[in-house]
């Protein structure tokens, strides 16, 4: 039956391409639309490159709420605001605050854990079909901290223990053995030995995209402005053209809200703006990604050098890059590793975030042939394939033993 069913996907990032590949496995005919070529400067290109199946503890939690004022006042801290955007964000912040109780935090953590637990096997299903050539390294991911905010660290460790996440607590000398080049400002940390990292997220994305094309997929580089309907069939509209499909998937990350608003569904999607810089030729200084929890930034050794990533800035899609946030990353990198050469590649990207820190995956409230797959905040890269696998199963009307209700957009209506 699926052989003749045509699916259109908006978005050529890791979510869109993963959806496409799993739909192809089930026999659907798939076309992807994006205003840019895959692997250009969006989130799937610029992310930290972590495959982090342990990362179930959300940002909406009581301790983070209490720390927000101090974070905003601290120039080396993980959080910043573009003040011109604050009025627009207020409804989102109110929902975020309401979701930051212990009960809601655990609801999010359990439902993130459910899909994170399946994330690496879903990647492996796709990786089995491409030549990875050393683009993924299995060396674990290391978090370190000093003796500030220890209650927050304890909370994270306890929640992960409760969920059954495998974690290794490490002391100073064990951290030094793992990463001898880090300056000894840390007191303790946690090591996730089964986590992985990408040596070049863009190259991996392009290999998956080539696989999609090789399997008969089509790509249209156009900007989809709106989705209309002929009876129940979705019609993708650009400035000048229309494309009709049997089913549609909206998977364009932070930009998804423009389309869902037009579908008369008020999903409170906003963006956390994230930054990166590269230090070329320094990737030998670290063996694996290292995250300094107190300052909310991390460094991943990649082909492009050391990629320093992090900070959360609330400022929407239209504000320019903040030089102060870039400077913050450079200072943090030097704090961790000492002298580094001149930095390169200042990058700003958009993490699509919902106030309860769960993604939206599932059918639209008003249109049974439109499916959503966005809002994966800091975990879009990790969750691409498992999300695509889940949505493809929904479109194929298969039974699942997963509880998918928590990811439905109906939770906002």
FIKOLBA-868338 format. One line per field, with one value per residue (C-alpha): x, y, z. Coordinates in nm, 3 decimals. Each point is the difference from the previous one (the first is absolute). Layout:
N
px: c(X / ...)
py: c(Y / ...)
pz: c(Z / ...)
//
This chain:
413
px: c(0.000 / 0.275 / 0.164 / -0.228 / -0.033 / 0.188 / 0.140 / 0.133 / 0.240 / 0.081 / 0.355 / 0.329 / 0.174 / 0.061 / -0.372 / -0.126 / 0.260 / -0.049 / -0.377 / 0.057 / 0.233 / -0.230 / -0.301 / 0.195 / 0.070 / -0.377 / -0.048 / -0.128 / 0.095 / 0.164 / 0.084 / 0.189 / -0.035 / 0.234 / 0.091 / 0.370 / 0.207 / 0.046 / 0.302 / 0.008 / 0.027 / -0.302 / -0.007 / 0.083 / 0.326 / 0.099 / -0.093 / 0.233 / 0.010 / -0.098 / -0.190 / -0.120 / -0.250 / 0.041 / -0.126 / -0.351 / 0.011 / -0.174 / 0.061 / -0.345 / 0.080 / -0.023 / 0.374 / 0.045 / -0.291 / 0.162 / 0.331 / -0.133 / 0.056 / 0.362 / 0.063 / -0.125 / 0.228 / 0.308 / 0.180 / 0.178 / -0.324 / -0.208 / -0.304 / -0.067 / -0.294 / -0.044 / -0.203 / -0.196 / -0.140 / -0.109 / -0.361 / -0.051 / 0.145 / -0.211 / -0.278 / 0.267 / 0.178 / -0.324 / -0.067 / 0.363 / -0.036 / -0.324 / 0.182 / 0.291 / -0.153 / 0.166 / -0.299 / 0.010 / 0.378 / -0.030 / -0.277 / 0.236 / 0.301 / -0.187 / -0.136 / 0.335 / 0.164 / -0.252 / 0.118 / 0.365 / 0.032 / -0.079 / 0.205 / 0.329 / -0.156 / -0.209 / 0.318 / 0.169 / -0.283 / 0.084 / 0.378 / -0.008 / -0.082 / 0.274 / 0.379 / 0.083 / 0.380 / 0.083 / -0.262 / -0.141 / 0.219 / -0.102 / 0.207 / -0.273 / -0.089 / 0.135 / -0.171 / 0.206 / -0.084 / 0.147 / -0.148 / -0.261 / -0.366 / 0.058 / -0.370 / -0.074 / 0.261 / -0.141 / -0.351 / 0.114 / 0.190 / -0.294 / -0.256 / 0.223 / 0.047 / -0.376 / -0.050 / 0.271 / 0.245 / 0.352 / 0.243 / 0.348 / 0.084 / 0.361 / 0.238 / 0.279 / 0.268 / -0.234 / -0.094 / 0.369 / 0.064 / -0.284 / 0.091 / 0.349 / -0.006 / -0.286 / 0.111 / -0.073 / -0.283 / -0.244 / -0.095 / -0.198 / -0.201 / -0.196 / 0.101 / -0.244 / 0.213 / -0.254 / -0.067 / 0.154 / 0.093 / 0.006 / 0.328 / -0.197 / -0.383 / -0.038 / 0.180 / -0.215 / -0.317 / 0.108 / 0.075 / -0.350 / -0.143 / 0.187 / -0.143 / -0.350 / 0.062 / 0.151 / -0.319 / -0.209 / -0.075 / -0.052 / 0.119 / -0.143 / 0.191 / -0.295 / -0.148 / -0.337 / -0.208 / -0.323 / -0.190 / -0.345 / -0.240 / -0.190 / -0.255 / 0.243 / 0.306 / 0.269 / 0.119 / 0.342 / 0.005 / 0.298 / -0.024 / -0.078 / -0.057 / -0.215 / 0.083 / -0.263 / 0.068 / -0.187 / 0.182 / 0.222 / 0.266 / 0.102 / 0.358 / 0.162 / 0.113 / -0.032 / -0.171 / -0.288 / -0.217 / -0.069 / -0.169 / -0.181 / -0.140 / -0.147 / -0.155 / -0.186 / 0.191 / 0.157 / 0.314 / 0.226 / 0.320 / 0.285 / 0.374 / 0.303 / 0.277 / 0.326 / 0.350 / 0.321 / 0.357 / 0.287 / 0.364 / 0.170 / 0.263 / -0.060 / -0.217 / 0.289 / -0.050 / -0.315 / -0.088 / -0.376 / -0.260 / 0.040 / -0.276 / 0.062 / -0.337 / 0.031 / 0.040 / -0.218 / 0.248 / 0.185 / 0.284 / -0.006 / 0.308 / -0.098 / 0.157 / -0.043 / 0.205 / -0.140 / -0.365 / -0.096 / -0.376 / -0.257 / -0.189 / -0.372 / -0.116 / -0.365 / -0.036 / -0.213 / 0.088 / 0.068 / 0.248 / 0.364 / 0.281 / 0.117 / 0.374 / -0.011 / -0.120 / 0.284 / 0.249 / -0.152 / 0.075 / 0.358 / 0.066 / -0.153 / 0.212 / 0.317 / -0.113 / -0.017 / 0.306 / 0.230 / 0.159 / -0.179 / 0.058 / -0.232 / -0.357 / -0.189 / -0.357 / -0.233 / -0.334 / -0.351 / -0.273 / -0.351 / -0.111 / -0.376 / -0.121 / -0.337 / -0.065 / -0.034 / 0.318 / -0.169 / -0.009 / -0.321 / -0.035 / -0.328 / -0.299 / -0.126 / -0.303 / -0.205 / 0.134 / 0.044 / 0.242 / 0.247 / 0.259 / 0.233 / 0.358 / 0.174 / 0.084 / 0.288 / 0.189 / 0.360 / -0.053 / -0.101 / 0.318 / -0.028 / -0.371 / -0.022 / -0.017 / -0.218 / -0.244 / -0.006 / -0.059 / -0.291 / -0.167 / 0.042 / -0.172 / -0.288 / -0.041 / 0.003 / -0.262 / 0.208 / -0.051 / 0.265 / 0.077 / 0.117 / -0.220 / -0.011 / -0.268 / 0.249 / 0.145 / -0.336 / -0.071 / -0.338 / 0.174 / -0.001 / -0.366)
py: c(0.000 / 0.247 / -0.038 / 0.261 / 0.231 / 0.327 / 0.179 / 0.357 / 0.109 / 0.361 / 0.018 / -0.156 / -0.019 / -0.316 / -0.026 / 0.035 / -0.232 / -0.264 / 0.010 / -0.040 / -0.301 / -0.189 / 0.076 / -0.135 / -0.322 / -0.043 / 0.058 / 0.360 / 0.242 / 0.300 / 0.357 / 0.237 / 0.379 / 0.257 / 0.356 / -0.094 / -0.297 / -0.268 / 0.055 / 0.379 / 0.215 / -0.127 / -0.194 / -0.339 / 0.151 / 0.207 / -0.217 / -0.144 / -0.334 / -0.201 / -0.326 / 0.028 / -0.270 / 0.082 / 0.361 / -0.047 / 0.267 / 0.310 / 0.370 / 0.043 / -0.080 / 0.177 / 0.059 / 0.162 / 0.233 / 0.121 / 0.060 / 0.200 / 0.351 / -0.080 / -0.157 / 0.311 / 0.226 / -0.214 / 0.082 / -0.339 / -0.183 / -0.223 / 0.228 / 0.330 / 0.204 / 0.233 / 0.260 / 0.107 / -0.354 / -0.032 / 0.121 / -0.267 / -0.271 / 0.075 / -0.253 / -0.267 / 0.083 / -0.021 / -0.349 / -0.094 / 0.108 / -0.199 / -0.305 / 0.026 / -0.190 / -0.326 / -0.195 / 0.157 / -0.033 / -0.375 / -0.030 / 0.154 / -0.202 / -0.333 / 0.078 / 0.123 / -0.314 / -0.216 / 0.129 / 0.066 / -0.366 / -0.090 / 0.279 / -0.176 / -0.321 / 0.217 / 0.175 / -0.335 / -0.109 / 0.295 / -0.023 / -0.362 / 0.132 / 0.263 / 0.011 / 0.196 / 0.021 / 0.092 / 0.276 / -0.142 / -0.069 / -0.222 / 0.153 / 0.110 / 0.352 / 0.164 / 0.258 / 0.185 / 0.253 / 0.196 / 0.007 / 0.268 / -0.096 / -0.349 / -0.044 / 0.022 / -0.263 / -0.229 / 0.044 / -0.101 / -0.304 / -0.115 / 0.036 / -0.198 / -0.270 / -0.017 / -0.039 / -0.267 / 0.207 / -0.143 / 0.262 / -0.007 / 0.258 / 0.109 / 0.177 / 0.248 / -0.253 / -0.203 / 0.316 / 0.082 / -0.353 / 0.036 / 0.355 / 0.107 / 0.333 / 0.153 / 0.250 / -0.141 / 0.236 / -0.290 / -0.199 / -0.289 / -0.116 / -0.273 / -0.209 / -0.162 / -0.272 / -0.109 / 0.351 / 0.091 / 0.311 / 0.112 / 0.108 / 0.204 / 0.018 / 0.160 / -0.286 / -0.258 / 0.189 / 0.016 / -0.373 / -0.071 / 0.246 / -0.174 / -0.332 / 0.156 / 0.111 / -0.336 / -0.168 / 0.212 / 0.294 / 0.347 / 0.336 / 0.342 / 0.309 / 0.232 / 0.182 / -0.147 / 0.298 / -0.176 / -0.329 / -0.008 / -0.290 / -0.171 / -0.195 / -0.157 / 0.000 / 0.249 / 0.248 / 0.163 / 0.359 / 0.215 / 0.355 / -0.142 / -0.376 / -0.267 / -0.366 / -0.250 / -0.298 / -0.274 / 0.070 / 0.280 / 0.027 / 0.336 / -0.041 / 0.340 / 0.053 / 0.352 / 0.111 / -0.248 / 0.245 / 0.214 / -0.299 / -0.131 / 0.348 / -0.003 / -0.341 / 0.171 / -0.175 / 0.207 / -0.194 / 0.207 / -0.068 / 0.244 / -0.005 / -0.031 / 0.159 / -0.198 / 0.099 / -0.163 / 0.094 / -0.220 / -0.010 / -0.151 / -0.270 / -0.049 / -0.311 / -0.207 / 0.181 / -0.201 / -0.363 / 0.045 / 0.270 / 0.168 / 0.211 / 0.240 / -0.016 / 0.317 / 0.222 / -0.197 / -0.034 / -0.289 / -0.074 / -0.278 / -0.112 / 0.006 / 0.001 / 0.379 / 0.026 / 0.042 / 0.105 / 0.205 / 0.005 / 0.113 / 0.274 / 0.051 / 0.336 / 0.092 / 0.240 / -0.148 / -0.067 / 0.354 / 0.157 / 0.010 / -0.205 / 0.127 / 0.068 / -0.024 / -0.362 / -0.085 / 0.165 / -0.202 / -0.325 / 0.106 / 0.093 / -0.325 / -0.206 / 0.172 / -0.051 / -0.373 / -0.048 / 0.300 / 0.167 / -0.057 / 0.153 / 0.258 / -0.140 / -0.045 / -0.056 / 0.195 / -0.180 / 0.057 / -0.264 / -0.052 / -0.278 / -0.054 / -0.013 / -0.053 / 0.110 / -0.358 / -0.111 / -0.287 / -0.009 / 0.006 / -0.326 / -0.115 / 0.104 / 0.357 / 0.079 / 0.116 / -0.200 / -0.374 / -0.016 / 0.252 / -0.121 / 0.203 / -0.079 / 0.295 / 0.160 / -0.229 / 0.293 / -0.106 / -0.357 / 0.042 / -0.166 / -0.294 / -0.055 / 0.038 / -0.368 / -0.123 / 0.286 / -0.084 / -0.365 / 0.088 / 0.233 / -0.250 / -0.261 / 0.240 / 0.080 / -0.373 / -0.048 / -0.260 / -0.098 / 0.102 / -0.091 / 0.358 / 0.251 / 0.279 / 0.216 / 0.225 / 0.122 / 0.096 / 0.364 / -0.050 / 0.067 / 0.370 / 0.036)
pz: c(0.000 / 0.098 / -0.346 / -0.155 / 0.299 / -0.046 / 0.303 / -0.002 / 0.273 / 0.087 / 0.134 / -0.113 / 0.337 / 0.200 / 0.088 / -0.358 / -0.153 / 0.271 / -0.052 / -0.374 / 0.035 / 0.236 / -0.222 / -0.300 / 0.192 / 0.023 / -0.371 / -0.006 / -0.279 / 0.168 / -0.102 / 0.231 / -0.024 / 0.151 / -0.089 / 0.044 / -0.112 / 0.268 / 0.221 / -0.038 / 0.308 / 0.195 / 0.330 / -0.155 / -0.122 / 0.302 / 0.299 / 0.264 / -0.181 / 0.308 / -0.017 / 0.360 / 0.098 / 0.370 / -0.027 / 0.140 / 0.273 / -0.140 / 0.053 / 0.154 / 0.360 / 0.336 / 0.047 / -0.342 / 0.067 / 0.321 / -0.181 / -0.297 / 0.146 / 0.094 / -0.343 / -0.179 / 0.204 / -0.057 / -0.326 / -0.005 / 0.080 / -0.227 / -0.043 / -0.176 / -0.126 / -0.293 / 0.188 / -0.309 / -0.017 / 0.363 / -0.052 / -0.271 / 0.226 / 0.308 / -0.080 / -0.061 / 0.326 / 0.197 / -0.143 / 0.071 / 0.365 / 0.031 / -0.136 / 0.244 / 0.291 / 0.113 / -0.130 / -0.349 / -0.012 / 0.065 / -0.263 / -0.257 / 0.115 / -0.025 / -0.344 / -0.128 / 0.140 / -0.187 / -0.339 / 0.092 / 0.095 / -0.363 / -0.160 / -0.072 / -0.141 / -0.237 / -0.117 / -0.052 / -0.230 / -0.226 / 0.048 / -0.117 / -0.347 / -0.038 / 0.012 / 0.318 / -0.050 / 0.359 / 0.023 / 0.326 / 0.303 / 0.294 / 0.277 / 0.237 / 0.116 / 0.316 / 0.224 / 0.259 / 0.271 / 0.286 / 0.348 / -0.079 / -0.070 / 0.136 / 0.081 / -0.374 / -0.079 / 0.271 / -0.138 / -0.352 / 0.127 / 0.214 / -0.281 / -0.237 / 0.263 / 0.044 / -0.377 / -0.021 / -0.205 / 0.010 / 0.135 / 0.148 / 0.266 / -0.041 / 0.239 / -0.071 / -0.085 / -0.223 / -0.191 / -0.039 / -0.136 / -0.251 / -0.111 / 0.113 / -0.188 / 0.201 / 0.264 / 0.349 / 0.101 / 0.041 / 0.311 / -0.144 / -0.296 / -0.169 / -0.301 / -0.243 / -0.161 / -0.264 / -0.136 / -0.336 / -0.193 / -0.360 / -0.154 / -0.253 / 0.031 / -0.343 / -0.178 / 0.179 / -0.094 / -0.365 / -0.009 / 0.130 / -0.254 / -0.284 / 0.119 / -0.016 / -0.362 / -0.095 / 0.121 / -0.237 / 0.229 / -0.146 / 0.133 / -0.087 / 0.106 / 0.054 / 0.297 / 0.100 / 0.114 / 0.085 / -0.005 / -0.158 / -0.051 / -0.277 / 0.202 / 0.250 / -0.228 / 0.099 / -0.264 / 0.052 / -0.126 / -0.097 / -0.140 / -0.345 / 0.016 / 0.165 / 0.076 / 0.109 / 0.229 / 0.183 / 0.327 / 0.126 / 0.271 / 0.147 / 0.122 / -0.043 / 0.357 / 0.136 / -0.322 / 0.040 / 0.193 / -0.308 / -0.162 / 0.309 / 0.072 / -0.352 / 0.075 / 0.284 / 0.273 / 0.274 / 0.092 / 0.232 / -0.194 / 0.047 / -0.049 / 0.220 / -0.198 / 0.020 / -0.113 / -0.110 / -0.091 / -0.121 / 0.104 / -0.304 / 0.033 / 0.373 / -0.004 / 0.144 / 0.334 / 0.081 / -0.065 / 0.041 / 0.066 / 0.338 / 0.155 / 0.288 / 0.177 / 0.210 / -0.305 / -0.238 / -0.285 / -0.161 / -0.239 / -0.261 / -0.195 / -0.369 / -0.345 / -0.003 / 0.324 / 0.349 / -0.025 / 0.305 / 0.041 / 0.245 / 0.170 / -0.020 / -0.126 / -0.027 / -0.289 / -0.277 / -0.364 / -0.123 / 0.241 / -0.115 / 0.153 / 0.342 / 0.008 / 0.381 / -0.023 / -0.242 / 0.237 / 0.285 / -0.189 / -0.078 / 0.364 / 0.122 / -0.241 / 0.124 / 0.359 / -0.073 / -0.221 / 0.046 / -0.303 / -0.329 / -0.346 / -0.158 / -0.026 / -0.330 / -0.127 / 0.226 / -0.033 / 0.135 / -0.024 / 0.131 / 0.233 / -0.023 / 0.360 / 0.164 / 0.359 / 0.129 / -0.182 / -0.179 / -0.381 / -0.203 / -0.193 / -0.147 / -0.207 / -0.018 / 0.213 / -0.297 / -0.297 / 0.024 / -0.297 / 0.141 / 0.251 / 0.219 / 0.094 / 0.167 / 0.334 / 0.101 / 0.166 / 0.085 / -0.122 / -0.364 / -0.125 / 0.242 / -0.062 / -0.380 / -0.101 / 0.286 / -0.065 / -0.370 / 0.083 / 0.233 / -0.253 / -0.285 / 0.219 / 0.067 / -0.370 / -0.081 / 0.277 / 0.179 / 0.361 / 0.249 / 0.358 / 0.068 / 0.180 / -0.261 / 0.161 / 0.190 / -0.332 / -0.155 / -0.083 / 0.172 / 0.331 / -0.088 / -0.094)
//
